[in-house]
């Protein structure tokens, strides 16, 4: 089951879950993606391909003047990662991916666009040189596929993540995520732990804002779980929209049940179903000022994700 946990982290980091979710798985939206290298000259699975799709059903807005209107959200992701181990203790990470999303609010007075797309590129490094520690550092770039403008339409992220093996069953996680772009800079701390006192039975992961999940291993091939999904998507719209070059940020948090099937050590597929809590759509002008917030109710969502490692 260690591959499942490692590949979930890869998926969370390479893709946007705002996870991103989620990057975790899953899609979480914060990129990284490495598997701890085996004690040899090469990692156990240097290549990984991942894919994810989920759809959030229509939710009613909570503002009285638009409470009859609804918003829905969908996201599809794909990513490729290569981990190159220079020796048993350090190496480099390279990756590329795609994130497509649909924000569907029919009566939206600010922009008529519904489909948004990013391609992403990643480069990073990892080290296990310090006893009981594993550190990763990643730089990521997300490019809007409609408008190739690296200054105004792209997002940039840097992730520093350290894992400390305190006991055989407990790891501590620390670090930060820095995001720059679309007229905004923001930093999140990475804080949490991974607890597996019975590694063949169950595990608990609480790493904010990357991965909060519980997994119970039903058999060698089947795993049941519950997790928190952080959904976040941020884009700039076109110059021709009613709010020219405006910026929106869709955010929601959900709780879900997961069922994972892993017939081989190098492949797994996960189906999940859950419900979001309250969410909001933030819309600002081109300079990220004059923010307006539109809160909406929770709604059901479902999806599937898969990872192939080789």
C-alpha positions in Angstrom: 0.0 0.0 0.0 3.0 2.3 0.2 2.8 2.8 -3.6 -0.8 3.9 -3.3 0.2 6.5 -0.7 3.2 7.7 -2.7 1.3 8.0 -5.9 -1.5 9.8 -4.2 1.0 12.5 -3.2 2.3 12.6 -6.7 -1.2 13.2 -8.1 -2.0 15.8 -5.5 1.1 17.8 -6.3 1.2 17.6 -10.0 -2.4 18.7 -10.6 -4.4 21.8 -9.6 -8.2 19.8 -6.2 -7.6 23.2 -5.0 -6.9 20.0 -5.3 -6.2 19.9 -6.1 -7.6 17.5 -5.2 -5.1 18.4 -5.2 -2.7 18.3 -6.5 -4.8 15.0 -4.1 -5.7 13.4 -4.8 -6.5 13.8 -5.0 -6.6 16.6 -7.1 -5.6 18.7 -5.1 -4.3 21.6 -6.8 -0.5 21.9 -5.4 2.2 20.2 -7.6 5.0 18.0 -6.4 5.3 14.4 -7.2 8.0 12.0 -6.0 8.2 8.5 -4.7 10.8 7.8 -2.1 13.7 6.2 -4.0 14.5 2.6 -3.2 17.9 1.9 -1.6 19.5 1.5 -5.0 20.8 3.7 -7.8 17.3 4.2 -9.4 13.8 4.7 -7.9 11.4 1.8 -7.9 9.0 3.6 -10.3 10.8 6.5 -12.1 7.9 7.2 -14.5 4.2 7.9 -13.5 1.1 8.8 -15.6 -2.0 10.0 -13.7 -5.5 11.1 -14.7 -8.5 12.4 -12.8 -12.0 13.5 -13.5 -14.8 14.8 -11.2 -17.9 16.8 -11.5 -19.8 18.9 -8.8 -23.5 19.1 -9.3 -25.4 22.4 -9.5 -25.5 24.3 -6.2 -27.8 27.3 -5.5 -26.4 30.6 -4.5 -27.1 31.9 -1.0 -27.4 35.6 -1.9 -31.0 36.6 -1.8 -31.0 38.4 -5.2 -29.6 35.4 -7.0 -30.8 32.5 -4.8 -32.7 31.0 -7.8 -29.5 30.7 -9.9 -27.0 27.8 -9.7 -23.4 27.1 -10.4 -21.7 23.8 -11.2 -18.1 22.8 -11.6 -16.1 20.1 -13.4 -12.4 19.3 -13.7 -10.3 16.9 -15.7 -6.5 16.4 -15.2 -3.7 14.5 -16.7 0.0 14.5 -15.7 3.3 12.8 -16.4 6.3 12.7 -14.0 9.8 11.4 -14.1 12.0 11.0 -11.1 15.7 10.7 -11.7 17.8 9.4 -8.8 21.4 10.5 -9.0 22.2 8.1 -6.1 20.2 6.4 -3.4 19.9 9.7 -1.5 19.1 12.5 -4.0 17.8 13.2 -7.4 15.7 15.4 -9.7 12.0 15.6 -10.6 10.5 16.6 -14.0 6.9 16.8 -14.9 4.2 18.1 -17.2 0.4 18.2 -17.0 -2.9 19.5 -18.2 -5.8 20.8 -16.2 -9.2 21.6 -17.8 -12.1 23.0 -15.9 -15.7 24.2 -16.4 -17.3 26.9 -14.3 -21.0 26.9 -15.3 -23.1 29.9 -14.1 -25.6 30.7 -16.8 -26.5 34.1 -15.5 -22.9 35.2 -14.8 -22.8 39.0 -15.4 -19.0 39.3 -15.3 -17.9 36.8 -17.9 -19.4 34.3 -20.4 -16.5 31.9 -20.5 -17.1 28.5 -19.0 -14.1 26.5 -20.1 -10.6 27.1 -18.8 -7.3 25.3 -19.4 -3.8 25.2 -18.0 -0.7 23.3 -19.1 1.9 22.8 -16.4 5.6 22.2 -16.2 7.6 21.2 -13.2 11.2 20.9 -12.1 12.4 19.9 -8.7 14.9 18.0 -6.5 14.8 15.7 -3.5 17.3 14.6 -0.9 17.5 12.0 1.9 21.0 12.9 2.9 20.0 14.0 6.4 19.1 11.1 8.7 15.4 10.6 9.1 14.6 13.5 6.8 13.4 13.7 3.2 13.2 17.1 1.6 11.7 18.1 -1.8 11.8 21.4 -3.6 9.7 22.0 -6.7 9.1 24.9 -9.0 5.9 24.8 -11.1 4.5 27.0 -14.0 0.8 26.9 -15.1 0.2 28.5 -18.5 -3.2 29.5 -19.9 -3.7 27.6 -23.2 -6.0 30.4 -24.7 -3.7 33.4 -24.1 0.0 32.8 -24.1 0.9 35.7 -21.7 3.4 34.6 -19.0 3.2 37.8 -17.1 -0.6 38.3 -16.8 -2.2 34.9 -17.5 0.2 32.4 -15.8 0.6 31.0 -12.3 3.9 30.1 -10.6 4.3 28.0 -7.5 7.2 26.9 -5.3 6.9 24.0 -2.9 9.3 23.2 -0.1 8.3 20.0 1.8 10.1 18.1 4.5 9.2 14.7 6.0 10.7 13.6 9.3 10.5 9.9 10.3 9.9 10.2 14.1 8.9 6.6 14.7 8.4 3.7 12.3 4.7 4.4 12.4 4.8 8.2 12.4 6.1 10.9 10.0 5.9 14.6 10.5 5.4 17.0 7.6 6.5 20.7 7.4 7.1 23.2 4.6 5.3 25.9 2.6 3.7 26.6 -0.7 4.3 29.9 -2.4 2.0 31.0 -5.3 2.6 34.1 -7.5 0.6 35.3 -10.5 -2.7 36.9 -11.6 -1.8 40.0 -9.6 -1.5 38.2 -6.3 1.0 36.5 -4.0 0.1 34.0 -1.4 1.8 31.5 0.9 0.4 28.5 2.7 2.2 26.5 5.4 2.5 22.7 5.1 1.9 21.1 8.5 0.8 17.6 9.4 1.6 14.0 10.0 1.3 10.5 8.6 0.3 7.8 11.1 0.3 4.0 10.4 0.5 1.9 13.6 -0.9 -1.1 11.7 0.4 -0.5 8.1 -1.3 -3.6 6.7 -4.6 -2.5 8.2 -5.1 1.2 8.2 -3.4 4.6 8.0 -4.3 8.2 8.8 -2.8 11.2 6.9 -3.4 14.8 8.1 -1.3 17.2 6.1 -2.8 20.6 5.6 -3.5 21.7 2.8 -2.3 18.7 0.9 -4.0 15.5 2.1 -6.4 14.7 4.8 -7.5 11.0 4.5 -8.1 7.7 6.3 -7.5 4.4 4.5 -8.5 1.0 5.5 -7.0 -1.9 3.6 -9.7 -4.5 2.9 -7.4 -6.9 1.0 -4.3 -6.9 -1.1 -6.2 -5.3 -3.9 -8.9 -3.2 -2.3 -8.7 -0.2 -0.1 -11.6 1.8 1.4 -11.2 5.3 2.6 -12.6 8.7 3.5 -10.9 12.0 2.8 -11.3 15.8 2.5 -11.1 17.4 -0.9 -9.9 21.0 -1.4 -11.2 22.4 -4.7 -9.6 25.6 -5.9 -9.4 27.1 -9.4 -8.0 30.5 -10.3 -8.0 32.1 -13.8 -8.0 35.4 -15.6 -10.8 35.9 -18.2 -10.4 37.5 -21.6 -10.2 41.2 -22.5 -13.5 41.0 -24.4 -15.5 39.9 -21.3 -17.9 42.4 -19.5 -15.3 42.5 -16.8 -12.2 42.8 -19.0 -9.2 40.7 -17.8 -11.1 40.0 -14.5 -9.9 37.3 -12.2 -12.1 34.6 -10.6 -11.4 32.1 -7.8 -13.7 29.1 -7.3 -13.3 27.4 -3.9 -15.1 24.6 -2.2 -14.3 21.9 0.3 -15.8 18.4 0.3 -15.9 15.2 2.2 -15.9 11.9 0.3 -15.7 8.1 0.4 -13.1 6.4 -1.8 -12.7 2.9 -3.0 -9.4 1.9 -4.6 -8.6 -1.1 -6.7 -4.9 -2.0 -7.1 -4.5 -5.2 -9.0 -0.7 -4.6 -9.5 1.9 -2.7 -7.6 2.3 -0.3 -10.5 -1.4 0.6 -11.2 -4.4 1.6 -9.2 -7.8 3.2 -9.9 -10.0 5.0 -7.4 -13.7 5.9 -7.5 -15.0 8.5 -5.1 -18.3 10.1 -4.2 -19.0 12.9 -1.7 -20.5 16.3 -1.0 -19.1 19.8 -0.8 -19.9 22.1 2.1 -20.4 25.8 1.5 -18.3 27.3 -1.3 -17.7 30.7 -2.9 -16.8 32.4 -6.1 -14.6 35.4 -5.8 -14.4 37.8 -8.7 -12.1 40.8 -8.9 -11.0 43.3 -11.5 -7.8 43.0 -13.5 -5.6 44.2 -10.6 -7.2 41.8 -8.1 -9.1 44.7 -6.4 -12.8 45.4 -5.8 -13.5 41.8 -4.8 -17.0 40.4 -4.8 -18.0 37.1 -3.2 -20.8 34.9 -4.2 -21.4 32.1 -1.7 -23.2 28.9 -2.7 -24.6 25.8 -1.0 -23.0 22.4 -1.0 -23.8 19.7 -3.5 -22.9 16.1 -4.5 -19.9 15.3 -6.5 -18.3 12.1 -7.9 -15.3 11.1 -10.0 -12.5 8.7 -10.8 -8.7 8.8 -10.8 -6.0 6.4 -11.9 -2.2 6.2 -11.7 0.2 4.1 -13.8 3.8 3.8 -12.6 6.6 2.1 -14.4 
